[in-house]
Amino acid sequence: MKFYSYFIVNKGEYNPMKLLKTKSNLFAIVSILMWCFSGICFRKGAEILKPMTYLALITGIGSLTACLIHILNKKKLSLLFNLPVKVKITGFFGITVYTIFLATAFSIAKPDEIGLINLLNYLWPLWMVILEIIILKDKPKKILFLTGILLGLMGLLFSSNFNFSFNTSTNFLPHVLALSGGFLWALYSVLLKKWKISDDQSGTVFHFAICALISFILAFFTGEWGLISTWTNEATFWVIFGGIGPVGIAYYLWELGVKKGSIGVIASLSYFIPIGSSILIGMVFVESMKIGLIPGSIMITLGALFVNKAIRNSSGNKENFNLTV
């Protein structure tokens, strides 16, 4: 039976399939909006509770939230943790280490560089295409590919206001962590594609649980837990919001969206996360709102669209796509 037959509707006729697709699209949009707050959560959490303490709490709460949703849907919890060994190993680096790198990068970045750190992370679509060329032997359309890479690099230059006045006191660690974290995520995503691993076997909950455990241990050995003198309402808000929102519910809503919604619409909207997150970061952390931040985020978004188009057009591949913070 052809899918489009479900969407032929006479005037005034109730169409449950169309309603379901619209509802699923909204779920995906909500998850995208939540992910736009990820950088803000990492920075605010680090300022209030220290980075590893905050990361341990939100990934722990996020994992528990996902488990609760799984139980409410009457599914076995073992499905979340019974993963192929190669997914557990690569996911450790692609999700767990990536998340720790990103949280650390946001926590140690200078106030006026938070926006740049965010955009360095969102170079992962460019990394993905480069890795698909190397690992999957994909052959992109050269003009589209090179245009996308150029736009991505120009986006970084604009977002930094072309400021390259480095000195011996310049700390490149947050930049390296954000960039390498995005690379790890891209590598993990490409390997899942190579191995044809389904979305429900990607192990997001498992690896966030591991992230919570490692962050807890790191916070203990660095003495972060002992630095919490008083617990504030602000701390409660950012822990609950960061854990239940971007880490917990967002991935569940995203899964619902891509499975039952309009993939084309959702995919297009997802590429605008760098722009949305940059606007929010600029509003919350005013020092990071440089004149080139938003134009830079737009260029990086366009670069991601171009390189994605370069691969999809050449291979005719319209498979699903991966997304994260």
Secondary structure, 3 states (H helix, E strand, C coil): CCHHHHHCCCCCCCCHHHHHHHHHHHHHHHHHHHHCCHHHHHHHHHHHHCHHHHHHHHHHHHHHHHHHHHHHCCCCCHHHHCCCHHHHHHHHHHHHHHHHHHHHHHHHCCHHHHHHHHHHHCCHHHHHHHHHHHHCCCCCCHHHHHHHHHHHHHHHHHHCCCCCCCCCCCCCHHHHHHHHHHHHHHHHHHHHHHHCCCHHHCCHHHHHHHHHHHHHHHHHHCCCHHHCCCCCHHHHHHHHHHHHHHHHHHHHHHHHHHHHCCHHHHHHHHCCHHHHHHHHHHHHCHHHCCCCHHHHHHHHHHHHHHHHHHHHHHHCCCCCCCCCC
